[in-house]
Amino acid sequence: MTPVLIDTQALIWFVQDDPKLSNRALALVDDRSSRRLFSVASVWEMGIKIAIGKLPLKHGTLDDFLRIIKENHVELLPVLTPEAADVARLPMDRHQDPFDRLIAAQCLRYDFTLVSADEQFDAYGVRRIW
């Protein structure tokens, strides 16, 4: 199976053991035999939302969250110049969120399967599982 990139909300639901995470998504995110990734773009997004009070975490701080994903052997995927530049080629009318656009660019560049409830990724041709 190709590596899976877990979007921000899906990984939050996983860490918080939230029933909003679909059974199919949970199976992928919890499967330690596959390569599971979490984008630095998501960390950035979470940091901003925590700072403005839009994202309370059930398990402490963002550092605590990152420790939990590391303990679950989810790799942190850096943001590199090529995929950052790829964002310019994605049509703006399909998704306005800059973090999601970068996640879509990473999936397309590296042929990752995305674990996400967000159907807007489908417009970019991202292989998405929910």
Backbone as a printed PyTorch tensor [residue, N CA C, xyz], in Angstrom:
tensor([[[  0.8330,  -1.1830,   0.0000],
         [  0.0000,   0.0000,   0.0000],
         [  0.8800,   1.2490,   0.0000]],

        [[  0.4190,   2.2880,  -0.6810],
         [  1.1620,   3.5520,  -0.6950],
         [  1.1050,   4.1940,   0.6860]],

        [[  2.0740,   5.0320,   0.9900],
         [  2.0410,   5.7360,   2.2750],
         [  0.7670,   6.5660,   2.3970]],

        [[  0.3220,   6.7580,   3.6190],
         [ -0.8690,   7.5780,   3.8510],
         [ -0.4670,   8.8620,   4.5650]],

        [[ -1.0230,   9.9500,   4.0800],
         [ -0.8620,  11.2470,   4.7180],
         [ -2.1750,  11.5190,   5.4550]],

        [[ -2.0690,  11.7780,   6.7230],
         [ -3.2520,  11.9670,   7.5580],
         [ -3.4910,  13.4590,   7.7090]],

        [[ -4.6890,  13.9140,   7.3360],
         [ -4.9320,  15.3440,   7.4450],
         [ -5.1220,  15.7560,   8.9060]],

        [[ -5.1180,  17.0390,   9.1230],
         [ -5.1200,  17.6050,  10.4730],
         [ -6.2790,  17.0760,  11.3160]],

        [[ -7.4900,  17.2370,  10.8160],
         [ -8.6620,  16.8500,  11.6100],
         [ -8.6950,  15.3560,  11.8870]],

        [[ -8.3340,  14.5520,  10.9100],
         [ -8.3530,  13.1000,  11.1080],
         [ -7.3750,  12.6820,  12.2020]],

        [[ -6.1960,  13.2980,  12.2340],
         [ -5.2350,  12.9110,  13.2680],
         [ -5.6620,  13.4290,  14.6440]],

        [[ -6.2710,  14.5910,  14.6830],
         [ -6.8090,  15.0880,  15.9590],
         [ -7.8540,  14.1090,  16.4810]],

        [[ -8.7550,  13.6740,  15.6060],
         [ -9.7880,  12.7190,  16.0280],
         [ -9.1640,  11.4050,  16.4780]],

        [[ -8.1030,  10.9730,  15.8090],
         [ -7.4220,   9.7350,  16.2040],
         [ -6.8250,   9.8750,  17.6070]],

        [[ -6.0700,  10.9440,  17.8310],
         [ -5.4120,  11.1490,  19.1220],
         [ -6.4400,  11.2950,  20.2430]],

        [[ -7.5580,  11.9520,  19.9330],
         [ -8.5760,  12.1850,  20.9510],
         [ -9.5930,  11.0480,  21.0390]],

        [[ -9.3600,   9.9760,  20.2830],
         [-10.2570,   8.8230,  20.2820],
         [-11.6990,   9.2530,  20.0320]],

        [[-11.8700,  10.0960,  19.0340],
         [-13.1730,  10.6720,  18.7010],
         [-13.9170,   9.7460,  17.7360]],

        [[-15.1810,   9.4440,  18.0210],
         [-15.9480,   8.5660,  17.1330],
         [-16.2470,   9.1680,  15.7650]],

        [[-15.9330,  10.4420,  15.5530],
         [-16.1310,  11.0510,  14.2290],
         [-15.1870,  10.4480,  13.1880]],

        [[-14.0800,   9.8580,  13.6490],
         [-13.1370,   9.2030,  12.7370],
         [-13.8050,   7.9300,  12.2220]],

        [[-13.9260,   7.8160,  10.9120],
         [-14.5930,   6.6450,  10.3340],
         [-13.8110,   5.3710,  10.6520]],

        [[-14.5000,   4.2490,  10.6090],
         [-13.8380,   2.9580,  10.8710],
         [-12.7240,   2.6960,   9.8670]],

        [[-12.9720,   3.0320,   8.6160],
         [-11.9660,   2.8160,   7.5670],
         [-10.7290,   3.6890,   7.8130]],

        [[-10.9700,   4.9530,   8.1710],
         [ -9.8600,   5.8570,   8.4640],
         [ -9.1040,   5.3970,   9.7090]],

        [[ -9.8250,   4.9980,  10.7250],
         [ -9.1920,   4.5110,  11.9510],
         [ -8.2870,   3.3150,  11.6650]],

        [[ -8.7640,   2.4000,  10.8350],
         [ -7.9670,   1.2160,  10.5020],
         [ -6.6480,   1.6110,   9.8330]],

        [[ -6.6890,   2.5960,   8.9450],
         [ -5.4660,   3.0470,   8.2600],
         [ -4.5320,   3.7960,   9.2030]],

        [[ -5.0910,   4.6930,   9.9880],
         [ -4.2780,   5.5100,  10.8720],
         [ -3.6460,   4.6600,  11.9780]],

        [[ -4.3480,   3.6260,  12.3780],
         [ -3.8860,   2.7740,  13.4790],
         [ -2.9980,   1.6150,  13.0050]],

        [[ -2.8180,   1.4780,  11.6930],
         [ -2.0570,   0.3600,  11.1320],
         [ -0.5570,   0.6650,  11.1350]],

        [[  0.1470,   0.1300,  12.1020],
         [  1.5830,   0.4050,  12.2320],
         [  2.4160,  -0.2900,  11.1560]],

        [[  1.8050,  -1.1620,  10.3740],
         [  2.5620,  -1.8200,   9.3100],
         [  2.6650,  -0.9420,   8.0610]],

        [[  1.8970,   0.1410,   8.0210],
         [  1.9820,   1.0320,   6.8640],
         [  2.7130,   2.3150,   7.2590]],

        [[  3.2130,   3.0140,   6.2680],
         [  3.8950,   4.2830,   6.5160],
         [  2.8330,   5.3620,   6.6580]],

        [[  2.7630,   5.9680,   7.8320],
         [  1.7650,   6.9870,   8.1340],
         [  2.4680,   8.3120,   8.3740]],

        [[  1.9790,   9.3540,   7.7150],
         [  2.6390,  10.6580,   7.7360],
         [  1.6770,  11.7540,   8.1840]],

        [[  2.2470,  12.7870,   8.7670],
         [  1.5160,  13.9670,   9.2030],
         [  2.3300,  15.1670,   8.7580]],

        [[  1.7340,  16.0670,   8.0020],
         [  2.4650,  17.1740,   7.4140],
         [  2.7920,  18.2750,   8.4230]],

        [[  3.9730,  18.8580,   8.2620],
         [  4.3350,  20.0350,   9.0400],
         [  3.3170,  21.1530,   8.7860]],

        [[  2.6970,  21.1580,   7.6230],
         [  1.6400,  22.1440,   7.3410],
         [  0.5080,  22.0110,   8.3590]],

        [[  0.2050,  20.7970,   8.7690],
         [ -0.8450,  20.5750,   9.7690],
         [ -0.4100,  21.0830,  11.1460]],

        [[  0.8660,  20.9080,  11.4670],
         [  1.3790,  21.4130,  12.7460],
         [  1.2620,  22.9340,  12.7710]],

        [[  1.6230,  23.5450,  11.6600],
         [  1.5310,  25.0000,  11.5360],
         [  0.0770,  25.4470,  11.7020]],

        [[ -0.8340,  24.7610,  11.0130],
         [ -2.2580,  25.0790,  11.1010],
         [ -2.7540,  24.9470,  12.5470]],

        [[ -2.3780,  23.8610,  13.2000],
         [ -2.7960,  23.6570,  14.5840],
         [ -2.2360,  24.7500,  15.4950]],

        [[ -0.9860,  25.1060,  15.2980],
         [ -0.3740,  26.1540,  16.1100],
         [ -1.1250,  27.4690,  16.0040]],

        [[ -1.4970,  27.8340,  14.7910],
         [ -2.2480,  29.0730,  14.5750],
         [ -3.6130,  28.9900,  15.2510]],

        [[ -4.3160,  27.8830,  15.0440],
         [ -5.6590,  27.7480,  15.6220],
         [ -5.6290,  27.6840,  17.1470]],

        [[ -4.6170,  27.0640,  17.7160],
         [ -4.4790,  27.0380,  19.1790],
         [ -4.2300,  28.4640,  19.6920]],

        [[ -3.3460,  29.2000,  19.0060],
         [ -2.9940,  30.5550,  19.4340],
         [ -4.1890,  31.5120,  19.4280]],

        [[ -5.1200,  31.3190,  18.4870],
         [ -6.2780,  32.2280,  18.4200],
         [ -7.4980,  31.6580,  19.1440]],

        [[ -7.3130,  30.5440,  19.8140],
         [ -8.3880,  29.9870,  20.6250],
         [ -9.4270,  29.1750,  19.8800]],

        [[ -9.1250,  28.7670,  18.6620],
         [-10.0780,  27.9970,  17.8630],
         [ -9.8740,  26.4890,  17.9450]],

        [[ -8.8260,  26.0490,  18.6290],
         [ -8.5470,  24.6150,  18.6940],
         [ -8.0990,  24.2140,  20.0960]],

        [[ -9.0590,  23.7900,  20.9040],
         [ -8.6570,  23.2480,  22.2040],
         [ -8.2580,  21.7760,  22.0280]],

        [[ -7.2010,  21.3750,  22.6860],
         [ -6.7620,  19.9860,  22.6160],
         [ -7.1190,  19.2850,  23.9220]],

        [[ -7.6380,  18.0710,  23.8220],
         [ -8.0070,  17.3020,  25.0080],
         [ -6.7900,  16.7820,  25.7620]],

        [[ -5.6660,  16.6540,  25.0860],
         [ -4.4790,  16.0440,  25.6840],
         [ -3.3560,  17.0460,  25.9050]],

        [[ -3.6720,  18.2310,  26.4100],
         [ -2.6270,  19.1910,  26.7570],
         [ -2.2480,  20.1240,  25.6370]],

        [[ -0.9510,  20.2990,  25.4790],
         [ -0.4040,  21.2740,  24.5370],
         [ -0.1440,  20.6430,  23.1610]],

        [[  0.2560,  21.4910,  22.2260],
         [  0.6470,  20.9860,  20.9090],
         [  1.8720,  20.0800,  21.0380]],

        [[  2.7820,  20.4110,  21.9280],
         [  3.9460,  19.5440,  22.1480],
         [  3.5100,  18.1680,  22.6430]],

        [[  2.5170,  18.1200,  23.5200],
         [  1.9850,  16.8370,  23.9960],
         [  1.3850,  16.0500,  22.8340]],

        [[  0.6450,  16.7470,  21.9720],
         [  0.0360,  16.1230,  20.7970],
         [  1.1200,  15.5160,  19.9020]],

        [[  2.1740,  16.2800,  19.6590],
         [  3.2550,  15.8020,  18.7930],
         [  3.9740,  14.6050,  19.4190]],

        [[  4.1030,  14.6070,  20.7300],
         [  4.6990,  13.4590,  21.4200],
         [  3.8260,  12.2160,  21.2360]],

        [[  2.5130,  12.3870,  21.3150],
         [  1.5950,  11.2530,  21.1450],
         [  1.6910,  10.6800,  19.7370]],

        [[  1.7460,  11.5510,  18.7220],
         [  1.8350,  10.9990,  17.3600],
         [  3.1830,  10.3190,  17.1410]],

        [[  4.2300,  10.8520,  17.7540],
         [  5.5420,  10.2050,  17.6440],
         [  5.5150,   8.8310,  18.3150]],

        [[  4.8820,   8.7410,  19.4750],
         [  4.7590,   7.4610,  20.1800],
         [  3.9570,   6.4460,  19.3640]],

        [[  3.0700,   6.9400,  18.4940],
         [  2.2730,   6.0770,  17.6250],
         [  2.9650,   5.8400,  16.2800]],

        [[  4.2280,   6.2530,  16.1840],
         [  5.0590,   6.0230,  14.9950],
         [  4.4720,   6.6470,  13.7280]],

        [[  3.8720,   7.8280,  13.8860],
         [  3.4230,   8.6130,  12.7410],
         [  4.5540,   9.5830,  12.4350]],

        [[  5.0410,   9.5430,  11.1840],
         [  6.1800,  10.3750,  10.7700],
         [  5.7370,  11.7960,  10.4780]],

        [[  6.5660,  12.7410,  10.8540],
         [  6.3320,  14.1300,  10.5030],
         [  6.9290,  14.3830,   9.1140]],

        [[  6.0980,  14.8320,   8.1900],
         [  6.5220,  15.0940,   6.8090],
         [  6.8920,  16.5630,   6.6600]],

        [[  8.1540,  16.8640,   6.3340],
         [  8.5390,  18.2710,   6.1650],
         [  7.8760,  18.8690,   4.9270]],

        [[  7.8440,  20.1740,   4.9070],
         [  7.3740,  20.8920,   3.7280],
         [  8.6180,  21.3480,   2.9820]],

        [[  8.7470,  20.8730,   1.7580],
         [  9.9060,  21.1990,   0.9340],
         [  9.5130,  22.1430,  -0.1930]],

        [[ 10.4900,  22.7470,  -0.7990],
         [ 10.2480,  23.7260,  -1.8560],
         [  9.4080,  23.1860,  -3.0110]],

        [[  9.6640,  21.9800,  -3.5280],
         [  8.8810,  21.5340,  -4.6870],
         [  7.3670,  21.4880,  -4.4400]],

        [[  6.9470,  20.9100,  -3.3190],
         [  5.5030,  20.8510,  -3.0960],
         [  4.9250,  22.2130,  -2.7220]],

        [[  5.7290,  23.0610,  -2.0710],
         [  5.2570,  24.4150,  -1.7860],
         [  5.0110,  25.1610,  -3.1050]],

        [[  5.9030,  24.9670,  -4.0720],
         [  5.7310,  25.5890,  -5.3880],
         [  4.5630,  24.9760,  -6.1500]],

        [[  4.3060,  23.6880,  -5.9320],
         [  3.1810,  23.0160,  -6.6050],
         [  1.8450,  23.6630,  -6.2650]],

        [[  1.7360,  24.2780,  -5.1110],
         [  0.4810,  24.9150,  -4.6980],
         [  0.0440,  25.9510,  -5.7320]],

        [[  0.9910,  26.6230,  -6.3670],
         [  0.6760,  27.6450,  -7.3670],
         [ -0.0530,  27.0680,  -8.5660]],

        [[  0.1050,  25.7700,  -8.8100],
         [ -0.5330,  25.1400,  -9.9700],
         [ -1.9100,  24.5520,  -9.6410]],

        [[ -2.3130,  24.6210,  -8.3850],
         [ -3.6300,  24.0950,  -8.0090],
         [ -4.6720,  25.1990,  -8.1670]],

        [[ -5.7580,  24.9150,  -8.8710],
         [ -6.7910,  25.9380,  -9.0600],
         [ -7.3330,  26.4530,  -7.7240]],

        [[ -7.4200,  27.7640,  -7.5920],
         [ -7.8900,  28.3870,  -6.3480],
         [ -9.3770,  28.1680,  -6.1080]],

        [[-10.1390,  27.9470,  -7.1760],
         [-11.5930,  27.8490,  -7.0090],
         [-12.0360,  26.5380,  -6.3630]],

        [[-11.1270,  25.6000,  -6.1840],
         [-11.5040,  24.2970,  -5.6370],
         [-11.3390,  24.2270,  -4.1250]],

        [[-10.3830,  24.9640,  -3.5870],
         [-10.1510,  24.9240,  -2.1420],
         [ -9.3680,  26.1740,  -1.7580]],

        [[ -9.8830,  26.9300,  -0.8290],
         [ -9.2400,  28.1760,  -0.4230],
         [ -8.2560,  28.0010,   0.7280]],

        [[ -8.4160,  26.9510,   1.5300],
         [ -7.5880,  26.7600,   2.7150],
         [ -6.1330,  26.5130,   2.3200]],

        [[ -5.2020,  27.3890,   2.7250],
         [ -3.8010,  27.2370,   2.2910],
         [ -3.1400,  25.9680,   2.8260]],

        [[ -3.5160,  25.5240,   4.0200],
         [ -2.9200,  24.3240,   4.5900],
         [ -3.3830,  23.0850,   3.8230]],

        [[ -4.6750,  23.0450,   3.5070],
         [ -5.2000,  21.9150,   2.7460],
         [ -4.6470,  21.8870,   1.3310]],

        [[ -4.4250,  23.0450,   0.7500],
         [ -3.8380,  23.1000,  -0.5950],
         [ -2.4200,  22.5300,  -0.5760]],

        [[ -1.6680,  22.8250,   0.4720],
         [ -0.3140,  22.2800,   0.5890],
         [ -0.3620,  20.7700,   0.8180]],

        [[ -1.3030,  20.3040,   1.6230],
         [ -1.4620,  18.8630,   1.8390],
         [ -1.8300,  18.1770,   0.5230]],

        [[ -2.7080,  18.7900,  -0.2610],
         [ -3.0630,  18.2250,  -1.5700],
         [ -1.8290,  18.1600,  -2.4680]],

        [[ -1.0300,  19.2200,  -2.4700],
         [  0.1890,  19.2440,  -3.2960],
         [  1.1570,  18.1370,  -2.8700]],

        [[  1.2870,  17.9020,  -1.5780],
         [  2.1650,  16.8300,  -1.1010],
         [  1.6560,  15.4630,  -1.5550]],

        [[  0.3540,  15.2570,  -1.4510],
         [ -0.2200,  13.9740,  -1.8870],
         [  0.0120,  13.7440,  -3.3710]],

        [[ -0.1950,  14.7710,  -4.1600],
         [ -0.0470,  14.6260,  -5.6050],
         [  1.4210,  14.4240,  -5.9950]],

        [[  2.3070,  15.1740,  -5.4040],
         [  3.7330,  15.0670,  -5.7580],
         [  4.3040,  13.7100,  -5.3790]],

        [[  3.9370,  13.1950,  -4.2160],
         [  4.5640,  11.9700,  -3.7030],
         [  3.6610,  10.7360,  -3.7800]],

        [[  2.5130,  10.8870,  -4.4280],
         [  1.5830,   9.7730,  -4.6290],
         [  1.1330,   9.1540,  -3.3040]],

        [[  0.7980,  10.0200,  -2.3450],
         [  0.2790,   9.5530,  -1.0680],
         [ -1.2320,   9.4030,  -1.1490]],

        [[ -1.7620,   8.4930,  -0.3580],
         [ -3.1940,   8.3980,  -0.1390],
         [ -3.5070,   9.2880,   1.0500]],

        [[ -4.5460,  10.0980,   0.9300],
         [ -4.9110,  11.0140,   1.9990],
         [ -6.0300,  10.4160,   2.8440]],

        [[ -5.8630,  10.4770,   4.1600],
         [ -6.9270,  10.0950,   5.0840],
         [ -7.5970,  11.3880,   5.5140]],

        [[ -8.8240,  11.6100,   5.0170],
         [ -9.5110,  12.8670,   5.2940],
         [-11.0080,  12.7380,   5.0540]],

        [[-11.7790,  13.4380,   5.8630],
         [-13.2200,  13.5130,   5.6620],
         [-13.5780,  14.6030,   4.6540]],

        [[-12.6330,  15.4540,   4.3190],
         [-12.8730,  16.6310,   3.4910],
         [-12.9580,  16.2690,   2.0050]],

        [[-14.1580,  16.2910,   1.4740],
         [-14.3960,  15.9320,   0.0650],
         [-13.8250,  16.9450,  -0.9100]],

        [[-13.4730,  18.1460,  -0.4380],
         [-12.9180,  19.1530,  -1.3430],
         [-11.5880,  18.7080,  -1.9460]],

        [[-10.8960,  17.7950,  -1.3010],
         [ -9.6460,  17.2760,  -1.8600],
         [ -9.8870,  16.5090,  -3.1570]],

        [[-11.0600,  15.9420,  -3.3110],
         [-11.3720,  15.1350,  -4.4970],
         [-11.2570,  15.9500,  -5.7880]],

        [[-11.5410,  17.2390,  -5.7040],
         [-11.4850,  18.1020,  -6.8880],
         [-10.0710,  18.2130,  -7.4500]],

        [[ -9.0600,  17.9210,  -6.6440],
         [ -7.6780,  17.9640,  -7.1100],
         [ -7.1870,  16.6210,  -7.6240]],

        [[ -8.0160,  15.6040,  -7.5260],
         [ -7.5810,  14.2830,  -7.9620],
         [ -6.7520,  13.5500,  -6.9380]],

        [[ -6.8140,  14.0110,  -5.7020],
         [ -6.1040,  13.3430,  -4.6020],
         [ -6.8150,  12.0310,  -4.2960]],

        [[ -6.0550,  10.9740,  -4.1200],
         [ -6.6260,   9.6810,  -3.7050],
         [ -6.9300,   9.8100,  -2.2150]],

        [[ -8.2170,   9.7820,  -1.8750],
         [ -8.6520,  10.0380,  -0.5060],
         [ -9.4460,   8.8730,   0.0340]],

        [[ -9.1990,   8.5430,   1.2880],
         [ -9.9460,   7.4750,   1.9470],
         [-10.6170,   8.0560,   3.1620]],

        [[-11.8650,   7.7190,   3.3150],
         [-12.5950,   8.0600,   4.5240],
         [-13.5090,   6.9120,   4.8310]]])
